[in-house]
Amino acid sequence: MNKFPEKHASPLPTPRGIRRACSNELYRTVKRLRRHIPAPLVRQAEELYFKRVIGNLIWIAENKSNRRLLADWWDEEVSADIAELWEVDREQLQRAFRAAFGG
């Protein structure tokens, strides 16, 4: 039996909210990289990140309070593609993201 009534379940985030969150997280990551990333590449990374989040939305929503677990997911599922896109060291990108994200 569910411990909490359905009325206390938080709704899934909207696509607009997800897009904004992805954009903000990558903006903070770029700042911590201390390297210029051209705007078109940032937009491509935001789109890639957004699609991955949408693809795993249920799991991400279930684990929204565990920032470390979400950062681990980002390391595994997203960081390699963005590191390749931005031509940066993947480990450096992962450290910058964790510092920005709080995981």
SERO-4910 file (N, C-alpha, C, O; in steps of 0.05 Angstrom, whole numbers):
BEGIN
 pado doro    nc1    nc2    nc3   cac1   cac2   cac3    cc1    cc2    cc3    oc1    oc2    oc3
  Met    A     17    -24      0      0      0      0     18     25      0     38     26     14
  Asn    A     10     44    -15     25     69    -18     24     85      8      2     90     19
  Lys    A     46     93     19     48    107     44     36    135     42     24    145     61
  Phe    A     39    148     19     29    175     15      6    175     -5      7    161    -25
  Pro    A    -14    190      1    -36    192    -18    -27    204    -44     -7    219    -45
  Glu    A    -41    198    -65    -34    208    -92    -33    238    -93    -18    249   -109
  Lys    A    -49    252    -77    -49    281    -79    -23    294    -70    -18    317    -76
  His    A     -6    279    -56     20    289    -47     43    283    -67     65    292    -63
  Ala    A     37    268    -87     57    262   -107     63    287   -124     44    301   -133
  Ser    A     88    294   -127     94    317   -143     92    311   -173    100    289   -182
  Pro    A     81    329   -188     78    325   -217    105    325   -231    124    336   -221
  Leu    A    105    312   -254    130    313   -270    135    341   -279    116    356   -284
  Pro    A    160    349   -282    166    376   -292    157    379   -321    155    360   -336
  Thr    A    152    404   -328    143    410   -355    168    411   -374    190    415   -364
  Pro    A    164    407   -400    186    408   -418    201    435   -417    225    437   -419
  Arg    A    186    457   -413    198    483   -411    216    484   -386    239    495   -388
  Gly    A    207    474   -364    223    474   -340    247    457   -342    269    464   -332
  Ile    A    245    434   -356    268    417   -360    288    431   -378    312    430   -372
  Arg    A    279    443   -399    297    457   -417    312    479   -403    337    482   -407
  Arg    A    298    494   -386    311    516   -371    331    505   -351    353    517   -348
  Ala    A    324    483   -338    343    471   -318    368    461   -332    390    465   -322
  Cys    A    365    448   -355    388    438   -370    406    462   -379    430    460   -376
  Ser    A    393    483   -388    408    506   -397    423    519   -374    447    525   -377
  Asn    A    410    522   -351    424    533   -328    447    516   -318    468    526   -311
  Glu    A    443    490   -317    464    472   -308    488    473   -326    511    473   -317
  Leu    A    483    474   -353    506    475   -371    519    502   -370    544    504   -373
  Tyr    A    504    524   -367    516    550   -364    535    551   -340    557    561   -342
  Arg    A    526    540   -317    544    540   -294    568    522   -298    590    528   -288
  Thr    A    564    500   -313    587    482   -319    608    497   -336    631    495   -331
  Val    A    599    511   -357    617    526   -374    633    547   -358    657    550   -362
  Lys    A    619    560   -339    633    580   -323    655    566   -306    677    578   -303
  Arg    A    651    542   -296    671    529   -280    693    516   -297    714    510   -287
  Leu    A    688    512   -323    709    503   -341    729    524   -346    753    519   -352
  Arg    A    721    550   -343    738    573   -348    750    571   -376    774    575   -381
  Arg    A    732    566   -395    740    563   -423    716    573   -440    693    568   -433
  His    A    722    586   -462    701    596   -479    690    573   -496    705    559   -509
  Ile    A    664    569   -494    650    550   -511    632    566   -529    614    580   -519
  Pro    A    635    564   -555    617    580   -573    588    574   -569    580    551   -563
  Ala    A    571    595   -571    543    593   -566    529    570   -582    512    556   -571
  Pro    A    535    566   -608    522    544   -622    528    517   -610    511    499   -610
  Leu    A    552    513   -600    559    487   -587    545    484   -560    537    462   -553
  Val    A    541    506   -546    526    505   -521    497    497   -527    486    481   -512
  Arg    A    486    509   -547    458    503   -555    455    473   -563    436    460   -556
  Gln    A    475    463   -578    474    435   -585    476    417   -560    462    397   -559
  Ala    A    493    424   -541    496    409   -517    470    410   -500    462    390   -489
  Glu    A    457    433   -500    432    436   -485    411    418   -497    396    404   -483
  Glu    A    409    417   -523    390    400   -537    395    370   -532    377    355   -526
  Leu    A    420    362   -533    428    335   -527    421    327   -498    409    306   -493
  Tyr    A    428    344   -479    422    340   -451    391    339   -447    382    321   -432
  Phe    A    377    357   -459    348    357   -456    335    331   -466    318    320   -452
  Lys    A    344    321   -489    334    296   -500    340    272   -481    323    255   -478
  Arg    A    363    272   -470    370    250   -451    353    251   -426    345    230   -416
  Val    A    348    275   -416    332    278   -392    303    269   -398    291    254   -383
  Ile    A    292    278   -421    265    270   -428    264    239   -431    244    227   -423
  Gly    A    284    227   -442    285    198   -445    285    183   -419    277    160   -418
  Asn    A    294    195   -398    296    182   -372    280    197   -351    287    197   -327
  Leu    A    260    211   -359    245    229   -342    234    216   -317    236    228   -295
  Ile    A    222    193   -319    210    180   -296    231    174   -275    228    180   -251
  Trp    A    254    162   -283    275    155   -265    286    181   -252    291    182   -228
  Ile    A    291    201   -268    301    227   -257    282    239   -238    291    249   -217
  Ala    A    257    239   -243    237    250   -225    236    234   -199    232    246   -178
  Glu    A    239    208   -201    239    191   -176    263    197   -159    262    194   -134
  Asn    A    285    205   -171    310    209   -156    318    238   -154    341    245   -150
  Lys    A    299    256   -157    305    284   -158    318    295   -132    332    315   -134
  Ser    A    315    282   -110    327    291    -85    355    280    -81    368    288    -62
  Asn    A    364    263    -98    391    251    -95    410    262   -117    413    251   -138
  Arg    A    422    285   -111    438    299   -130    463    283   -138    471    284   -161
  Arg    A    474    268   -120    497    252   -126    490    230   -147    505    226   -166
  Leu    A    468    217   -143    459    197   -162    453    209   -189    460    197   -210
  Leu    A    441    233   -190    435    246   -215    461    255   -229    463    253   -253
  Ala    A    481    264   -213    507    271   -225    521    246   -236    534    248   -257
  Asp    A    519    224   -222    530    199   -232    517    191   -259    531    183   -278
  Trp    A    490    194   -261    476    189   -286    487    207   -308    491    198   -330
  Trp    A    490    233   -302    500    252   -322    528    243   -331    534    244   -355
  Asp    A    545    235   -312    572    226   -320    571    203   -340    586    202   -359
  Glu    A    553    184   -335    551    160   -351    537    165   -378    546    155   -399
  Glu    A    516    180   -377    498    182   -401    503    207   -418    496    206   -442
  Val    A    514    228   -408    514    253   -422    542    264   -426    549    276   -447
  Ser    A    560    261   -406    585    275   -406    603    268   -430    617    286   -441
  Ala    A    604    244   -439    622    236   -461    614    251   -487    632    261   -501
  Asp    A    589    252   -493    580    266   -517    585    296   -516    593    308   -536
  Ile    A    581    308   -493    586    337   -491    615    343   -491    624    363   -503
  Ala    A    632    326   -478    661    330   -479    671    328   -507    688    344   -515
  Glu    A    661    310   -523    669    307   -551    660    331   -567    675    342   -583
  Leu    A    635    340   -562    624    363   -577    640    388   -571    647    404   -589
  Trp    A    647    393   -545    661    417   -537    691    414   -539    706    434   -535
  Glu    A    701    390   -545    730    384   -547    744    392   -521    764    406   -521
  Val    A    733    381   -499    745    385   -473    750    357   -460    738    337   -469
  Asp    A    767    357   -440    773    332   -426    748    324   -410    736    340   -396
  Arg    A    740    299   -413    715    289   -401    716    291   -371    697    299   -358
  Glu    A    739    284   -358    741    285   -329    739    314   -319    727    319   -299
  Gln    A    751    332   -334    749    360   -326    720    370   -328    710    384   -311
  Leu    A    706    361   -349    678    368   -353    661    357   -330    643    370   -320
  Gln    A    666    332   -323    651    319   -301    655    334   -275    636    338   -260
  Arg    A    680    342   -269    686    357   -244    671    384   -245    660    392   -225
  Ala    A    672    397   -268    658    423   -270    628    420   -266    615    436   -253
  Phe    A    617    399   -278    588    395   -275    580    389   -246    561    400   -236
  Arg    A    596    372   -233    590    365   -205    592    390   -188    576    394   -169
  Ala    A    611    407   -193    614    432   -178    590    450   -183    581    463   -164
  Ala    A    581    451   -207    558    468   -214    531    456   -204    514    471   -196
  Phe    A    529    430   -205    504    416   -199    500    411   -170    478    410   -159
  Gly    A    522    407   -156    521    401   -127    520    372   -121    509    364   -100
  Gly    A    530    355   -139    530    327   -134    557    317   -128    560    293   -124
***
